[in-house]
Amino acid sequence: MSWYLAAASLFGALTAILLIGLPAAFSFFAINVVGAWHYLGGEAGLAQLVRNGVAAITNFSLTPIPFFVLMGEVLFHTGVAMKAIDAIERLIRQVPGRLAVVAVVAGTVFSAISGSTIATTALLGSLLLPEMLRRGYHPSMAMGPIMAIGGVDMLVPPSALAVLLGSLAGISISHLLIAGIVPGVLMAAIFVAYVVLRANADPALAPAFEQAPARGWSRWGPLLLYVTPLVLIFVVVIAAMVAGWATPTESAAVGAVATVVVAWAYRALTLSGLMKALLGTAAISGIILFIIVGATTFSQVLTFSGATDGLVTAVRTADFGPWGVLVGMLLILLALGCFIDQVSMMLLTLPFFMPLVQHYGYDPVWFGVLYLIAMQLGLLTPPFGMLLFTMKGVAPKQITMAQIFRAVTPYVLIGLVMLAAVMLFPGLAVWLPKSLLDR
Amino acid sequence: MPVRSAYHLLMQACGVLAAFVIGAVAVLVTGDVVARNVGLSSFPWVVEVSEYSLPLATFLAAPWLLYRNEHVRLDMLLGALPRTVARLLDALADLVGIAVSLVFVWYGVRVIADSRALGSMVFKTLVFPEWWLFVPVPVCFALLAVEFVRRMLGANGLAPSRQGMV
């Protein structure tokens, strides 16, 4: 069978079973069962499928994932995150579009402590959205920043998805985690600037309202009390990794335990809160890792069917040039983000992308950051971006899908500009990890 | 009904155990880091235990997640189709799920038996029979097969699921 027939039937069958609603993990398993039987030698192939499944997740480079998720879940379920947001809200005053700015800043701080996109989005969506709408904020002013900043979580360490990308693509995980800082923070800063400019030009979008006066301790105290320790945890996790005191797994575990200790110090730690956080962590990491059970076999099936080699050779000989190929890969990610989750996206694309990255000699860390940004944008792109539907789920009933599209569009454009900027100026991504880690 | 509540308890126990494994390993790894840095001896087996804990927690969590309809899936098409067609496709998906799970149960057992027969051992800091690593596979997939059958019989049918976000 020629490679394109193999590729077409593998991907066609996968799309079909995904569409009938079989969970993504099982859809990959199903393709793997057929593929392993056909390409990896019948019964021996199916035994290999089981061994591969266990081996794929018995991997030290994946162990930071549950701990990064746990950090966010602990802060979320103990209520410490709410206190931090409240502290940031007290601090930011007299700014046009104040609550939208609070959403972006709080989202960035929370990203720096939580490894999961969904925790960040859920937290901000449930906490700040109703407040903004009640204060007469225009829906696009209220929803846009929340959706946009949820995606930034993927870039700002600790990021479970960056760990996963590094592990599956063979990119240095500490480099990739640190490389996300500058683009992530920069993107958040541009979001803030955009919110302020818009609210300034059209105050009706975000009506100002009277706030209780806060000066001195009542304004700065909560920041010192509730935000500084979180930022400290972030700094310690990153510093331990950079200084080589601890591996990413170890700093992640220490970070997770530190958040529990902080919650305890605030007297916010309850047994039921801790249990909820641990169960939430088991759920989110279980969802991610169970899909990864199929990763090794899926890439082997693609290789043995000739699909990987055929497609990669076809792209190389088609002579699109290194930039053409790079843009093509990013466009594929943007399109895929409309349909499938981030983990499945990595499983589908990395077997093809990484050989091309090697062939064209791209810096893998730079490529990894571009990959994360594209993946994040894919989740936001109308008409099917997953985050848009998540927002529809938590938004009040009268909000229409069209309003959500309009709300997110400017942030998607900003994201695209950021993507282009990192493409043209790789230093934005690679400078920080190089200067911190490669001394 | 006692069977139903026993099943519910079993699923809950899977989730709680997975959560406990993650929490325990976080504490263990932290303890190792602290011990090493204050000059006490380090425990090289902790790294290995944290590695093995991942498949354990994952295979424990999987049936619980399916029971709670939390595995990421695409329900865009199902939501757009007429209800009867959607139900039919959903049942078809469950059927594929059952078949896949049974393959993993069967070959999981075979891999365990083969590895035992060969006497394969894992030689790292911790030394133990290799087949121990594969035990969670058939157990997890057997539970998954049961859950898929339950779904096909109407439990959880077409309930909204987690959109593809993690």
Chai-1 contact restraints between the chains, C-beta under 6 A:
chainA,res_idxA,chainB,res_idxB,connection_type,confidence,min_distance_angstrom,max_distance_angstrom,comment,restraint_id
A,I17,B,V96,contact,1.0,0.0,6.0,A-B,restraint_1
A,L18,B,L74,contact,1.0,0.0,6.0,A-B,restraint_2
A,L19,B,L77,contact,1.0,0.0,6.0,A-B,restraint_3
A,I20,B,L89,contact,1.0,0.0,6.0,A-B,restraint_4
A,I20,B,L92,contact,1.0,0.0,6.0,A-B,restraint_5
A,I20,B,A93,contact,1.0,0.0,6.0,A-B,restraint_6
A,G21,B,R73,contact,1.0,0.0,6.0,A-B,restraint_7
A,G21,B,D75,contact,1.0,0.0,6.0,A-B,restraint_8
A,G21,B,L78,contact,1.0,0.0,6.0,A-B,restraint_9
A,G21,B,D90,contact,1.0,0.0,6.0,A-B,restraint_10
A,G21,B,A93,contact,1.0,0.0,6.0,A-B,restraint_11
A,L22,B,A93,contact,1.0,0.0,6.0,A-B,restraint_12
A,L22,B,V96,contact,1.0,0.0,6.0,A-B,restraint_13
A,L22,B,G97,contact,1.0,0.0,6.0,A-B,restraint_14
A,P23,B,H71,contact,1.0,0.0,6.0,A-B,restraint_15
A,P23,B,R73,contact,1.0,0.0,6.0,A-B,restraint_16
A,A24,B,V72,contact,1.0,0.0,6.0,A-B,restraint_17
A,A25,B,H71,contact,1.0,0.0,6.0,A-B,restraint_18
A,F26,B,G97,contact,1.0,0.0,6.0,A-B,restraint_19
A,F26,B,V100,contact,1.0,0.0,6.0,A-B,restraint_20
A,F29,B,V100,contact,1.0,0.0,6.0,A-B,restraint_21
A,A30,B,V96,contact,1.0,0.0,6.0,A-B,restraint_22
A,A30,B,V100,contact,1.0,0.0,6.0,A-B,restraint_23
A,V33,B,V100,contact,1.0,0.0,6.0,A-B,restraint_24
A,V33,B,V103,contact,1.0,0.0,6.0,A-B,restraint_25
A,L46,B,Y107,contact,1.0,0.0,6.0,A-B,restraint_26
A,A47,B,Y107,contact,1.0,0.0,6.0,A-B,restraint_27
A,A47,B,V111,contact,1.0,0.0,6.0,A-B,restraint_28
A,V50,B,Y107,contact,1.0,0.0,6.0,A-B,restraint_29
A,V50,B,G108,contact,1.0,0.0,6.0,A-B,restraint_30
A,V50,B,V111,contact,1.0,0.0,6.0,A-B,restraint_31
A,V50,B,V137,contact,1.0,0.0,6.0,A-B,restraint_32
A,V54,B,P55,contact,1.0,0.0,6.0,A-B,restraint_33
A,V54,B,L133,contact,1.0,0.0,6.0,A-B,restraint_34
A,I57,B,L54,contact,1.0,0.0,6.0,A-B,restraint_35
A,I57,B,P55,contact,1.0,0.0,6.0,A-B,restraint_36
A,I57,B,T58,contact,1.0,0.0,6.0,A-B,restraint_37
A,T58,B,E51,contact,1.0,0.0,6.0,A-B,restraint_38
A,T58,B,P55,contact,1.0,0.0,6.0,A-B,restraint_39
A,F60,B,E51,contact,1.0,0.0,6.0,A-B,restraint_40
A,L62,B,L54,contact,1.0,0.0,6.0,A-B,restraint_41
A,T63,B,S50,contact,1.0,0.0,6.0,A-B,restraint_42
A,P66,B,I22,contact,1.0,0.0,6.0,A-B,restraint_43
A,F67,B,A26,contact,1.0,0.0,6.0,A-B,restraint_44
A,I118,B,M165,contact,1.0,0.0,6.0,A-B,restraint_45
A,A246,B,V33,contact,1.0,0.0,6.0,A-B,restraint_46
A,E250,B,V29,contact,1.0,0.0,6.0,A-B,restraint_47
A,E250,B,V33,contact,1.0,0.0,6.0,A-B,restraint_48
A,A253,B,A26,contact,1.0,0.0,6.0,A-B,restraint_49
A,A253,B,V29,contact,1.0,0.0,6.0,A-B,restraint_50
A,A253,B,T30,contact,1.0,0.0,6.0,A-B,restraint_51
A,V254,B,T30,contact,1.0,0.0,6.0,A-B,restraint_52
A,V254,B,V33,contact,1.0,0.0,6.0,A-B,restraint_53
A,A256,B,A26,contact,1.0,0.0,6.0,A-B,restraint_54
A,V257,B,A26,contact,1.0,0.0,6.0,A-B,restraint_55
A,V257,B,T30,contact,1.0,0.0,6.0,A-B,restraint_56
A,L278,B,A19,contact,1.0,0.0,6.0,A-B,restraint_57
A,L278,B,G23,contact,1.0,0.0,6.0,A-B,restraint_58
A,L279,B,G15,contact,1.0,0.0,6.0,A-B,restraint_59
A,L279,B,A19,contact,1.0,0.0,6.0,A-B,restraint_60
A,T281,B,I22,contact,1.0,0.0,6.0,A-B,restraint_61
A,A282,B,G15,contact,1.0,0.0,6.0,A-B,restraint_62
A,A282,B,A18,contact,1.0,0.0,6.0,A-B,restraint_63
A,A282,B,A19,contact,1.0,0.0,6.0,A-B,restraint_64
A,A282,B,I22,contact,1.0,0.0,6.0,A-B,restraint_65
A,A282,B,A61,contact,1.0,0.0,6.0,A-B,restraint_66
A,A283,B,E70,contact,1.0,0.0,6.0,A-B,restraint_67
A,I284,B,V166,contact,1.0,0.0,6.0,A-B,restraint_68
A,G286,B,T58,contact,1.0,0.0,6.0,A-B,restraint_69
A,G286,B,A61,contact,1.0,0.0,6.0,A-B,restraint_70
A,G286,B,L65,contact,1.0,0.0,6.0,A-B,restraint_71
A,I287,B,V72,contact,1.0,0.0,6.0,A-B,restraint_72
A,I287,B,V166,contact,1.0,0.0,6.0,A-B,restraint_73
A,I288,B,V166,contact,1.0,0.0,6.0,A-B,restraint_74
A,L289,B,T58,contact,1.0,0.0,6.0,A-B,restraint_75
A,F290,B,T58,contact,1.0,0.0,6.0,A-B,restraint_76
A,F290,B,A62,contact,1.0,0.0,6.0,A-B,restraint_77
A,I340,B,G164,contact,1.0,0.0,6.0,A-B,restraint_78
A,D341,B,V72,contact,1.0,0.0,6.0,A-B,restraint_79
A,D341,B,G164,contact,1.0,0.0,6.0,A-B,restraint_80
A,M386,B,Q163,contact,1.0,0.0,6.0,A-B,restraint_81
A,M386,B,G164,contact,1.0,0.0,6.0,A-B,restraint_82
A,M386,B,M165,contact,1.0,0.0,6.0,A-B,restraint_83
A,F389,B,Q163,contact,1.0,0.0,6.0,A-B,restraint_84
A,T390,B,Q163,contact,1.0,0.0,6.0,A-B,restraint_85
A,T390,B,M165,contact,1.0,0.0,6.0,A-B,restraint_86
